[in-house]
């Protein structure tokens, strides 16, 4: 899909959203949260660079992984201006998020195991009732 653009090659919000696979509302939210920056035309339309398509895709992946906008905002400096200080801070934050996600996965596994047990009990009960 080729983006429609205004002079200067910037991408309009609808094209950015479509190319990144998110809603226009999500793009506006990312901007409100300080995760994304646009340039406004004299008429107030938002315009983005080509690089913002990849950035929005990356932000969406982080949201999908369960990270909050606050956490994402803490990680983006490592992407925007890599440095030893930014990398150390990002690694610490990512480690915390990984631990949180691992704990959540463990909870989900326990829930699935409990559901498997209930299904087994229900199946055995059905078998007993139909055998009579």
Secondary structure as UniProt FT lines:
FT   STRAND          5..6
FT   TURN            7..9
FT   STRAND          10..12
FT   HELIX           13..20
FT   HELIX           24..32
FT   TURN            33..34
FT   STRAND          39..40
FT   TURN            42..43
FT   STRAND          46..48
FT   HELIX           51..64
FT   TURN            65..66
FT   HELIX           69..80
FT   HELIX           84..131
//
